[in-house]
């Protein structure tokens, strides 16, 4: 699904109630593929292009790249908490403020691409060892309420594709091949 909304080029996240055993492997594959898809999306971009917002008022490409490991590292920890504690209350974070920190605005994207590679390798290894009962475990999000790990899996499979599509859509609009 694609949209003309620059903020949501693949559409907004649709939170499922639950997932079947057959629905999980493709979502895990999406998480496994996210680092290489992001790396391809920014391949060959120069510093000026990395400093370009993906939409008016939006983050720069560099900020989007740095945001992904920030967000996905938080998700990985949330999975660990939900697997080892009974419905833990997780900590939210101010992602917009994280994106404004100096390193998120200026650091080379290679460090975040490398971090995302390693993080996703570890995360996918964990996801592939989980059984259905693990995916039914819950956490309590201060803004989103009670969420199952099925819902978290679907969210972060979408999240990687969502931000990568913001970059690829910008490349298309700008003619950056």
C-alpha positions in Angstrom: 0.0 0.0 0.0 1.3 3.4 -0.9 -0.2 6.9 -0.3 0.4 10.4 -1.4 0.9 11.4 2.2 4.7 12.2 2.4 4.6 11.4 6.1 3.1 7.9 5.6 4.3 6.7 2.2 3.2 3.1 2.9 0.2 4.1 4.9 -0.3 4.3 8.7 0.4 1.4 11.0 -2.7 -0.9 11.4 -2.5 -2.6 14.8 -3.7 -6.2 14.6 -5.5 -7.8 17.4 -3.4 -10.9 17.1 -1.2 -12.7 14.5 -1.4 -16.3 13.3 1.6 -18.6 13.4 1.8 -18.2 9.6 1.7 -14.4 9.8 4.8 -14.0 12.0 7.6 -15.4 9.7 7.1 -12.7 7.0 7.1 -10.0 9.6 10.3 -11.4 11.1 11.7 -11.4 7.6 10.8 -7.7 7.2 12.8 -7.0 10.4 15.7 -9.0 9.1 15.6 -7.1 5.8 15.3 -3.6 7.2 19.0 -2.8 7.7 19.9 -3.8 4.1 16.9 -1.9 2.7 17.8 1.2 4.6 21.5 0.9 3.5 20.3 0.7 -0.1 18.0 3.7 0.3 20.9 5.9 1.4 23.6 4.4 -0.8 25.4 7.1 -2.8 23.8 10.1 -1.1 26.1 13.0 -0.4 26.2 15.1 2.7 23.9 17.7 1.3 21.3 15.0 0.3 21.6 13.4 3.8 20.8 16.9 5.2 17.6 17.2 3.2 14.3 16.8 5.0 12.2 14.0 3.5 9.2 16.4 3.6 8.7 20.0 4.6 8.9 20.2 8.4 10.2 16.6 8.6 13.4 15.1 9.7 16.4 15.0 7.4 17.5 11.8 5.8 20.4 11.7 8.3 18.0 12.1 11.3 15.7 9.3 9.9 18.7 7.0 9.6 19.8 7.7 13.2 16.2 7.4 14.4 15.9 3.8 13.3 18.5 2.2 15.6 17.4 4.5 18.4 13.8 3.3 18.0 14.6 -0.4 17.3 17.0 -0.6 20.2 14.2 0.5 22.4 11.9 -2.1 20.9 14.5 -4.8 21.3 14.8 -4.0 25.0 11.0 -3.9 25.3 10.8 -7.4 23.9 13.4 -8.6 26.4 11.4 -7.0 29.2 8.1 -8.5 28.1 9.7 -11.9 27.8 11.3 -11.8 31.3 8.8 -9.8 33.4 5.0 -9.9 33.9 3.4 -7.2 31.7 6.1 -4.6 32.4 5.4 -0.9 32.2 7.9 0.3 29.6 9.5 3.7 29.4 8.6 6.0 26.6 11.2 8.3 25.1 11.0 11.6 23.3 12.0 10.5 19.9 11.6 14.0 18.4 14.1 15.3 20.9 16.5 12.5 20.3 16.4 13.4 16.6 17.4 17.0 17.5 20.5 16.0 19.5 23.8 17.1 17.8 24.9 13.6 16.9 21.6 12.8 15.3 21.9 15.9 13.2 25.6 15.6 12.2 27.1 12.2 12.8 27.9 10.0 9.8 25.1 7.6 8.9 27.5 4.6 8.6 27.6 4.2 12.4 23.8 3.9 12.6 23.7 1.6 9.6 26.3 -0.7 11.3 24.4 -0.5 14.6 21.2 -1.5 12.9 22.9 -4.4 11.2 24.1 -5.8 14.5 21.0 -5.0 16.4 18.7 -6.7 13.9 20.9 -9.8 13.7 20.5 -10.2 17.4 16.8 -9.3 17.4 15.9 -11.7 14.6 17.9 -14.5 16.4 15.7 -13.9 19.4 12.4 -13.6 17.4 13.1 -16.9 15.6 13.4 -18.7 18.9 10.1 -17.4 20.3 7.0 -19.6 20.2 3.3 -18.5 20.0 3.0 -18.1 23.8 5.9 -15.7 23.8 4.2 -13.5 21.2 1.1 -13.3 23.4 3.1 -11.8 26.3 2.3 -8.2 27.0 3.8 -4.9 28.0 2.2 -1.7 29.1 3.1 1.3 26.9 2.4 4.6 28.6 0.8 6.0 25.4 -0.4 2.9 23.5 -1.8 0.9 26.4 -1.3 -2.8 26.7 0.4 -4.3 23.7 1.2 -7.9 22.8 4.6 -8.9 21.3 2.6 -9.9 18.2 1.5 -6.2 17.9 5.1 -5.0 18.6 6.4 -7.4 15.9 3.8 -6.0 13.4 4.6 -2.4 14.4 8.4 -2.7 14.0 8.1 -4.6 10.7 6.1 -1.7 9.5 8.3 0.9 11.1 11.5 -0.1 9.2 9.6 -0.1 5.9 7.9 3.2 6.7 11.1 5.2 7.3 12.9 3.5 4.4 10.0 4.5 2.1 10.3 8.1 3.3 13.8 8.2 2.0 13.2 6.3 -1.2 10.2 8.5 -2.0 12.4 11.6 -1.5 15.0 10.1 -3.8 12.4 9.6 -6.5 10.9 13.1 -6.1 14.4 14.7 -6.3 15.6 12.4 -9.1 18.5 11.1 -6.9 19.5 7.9 -8.6 
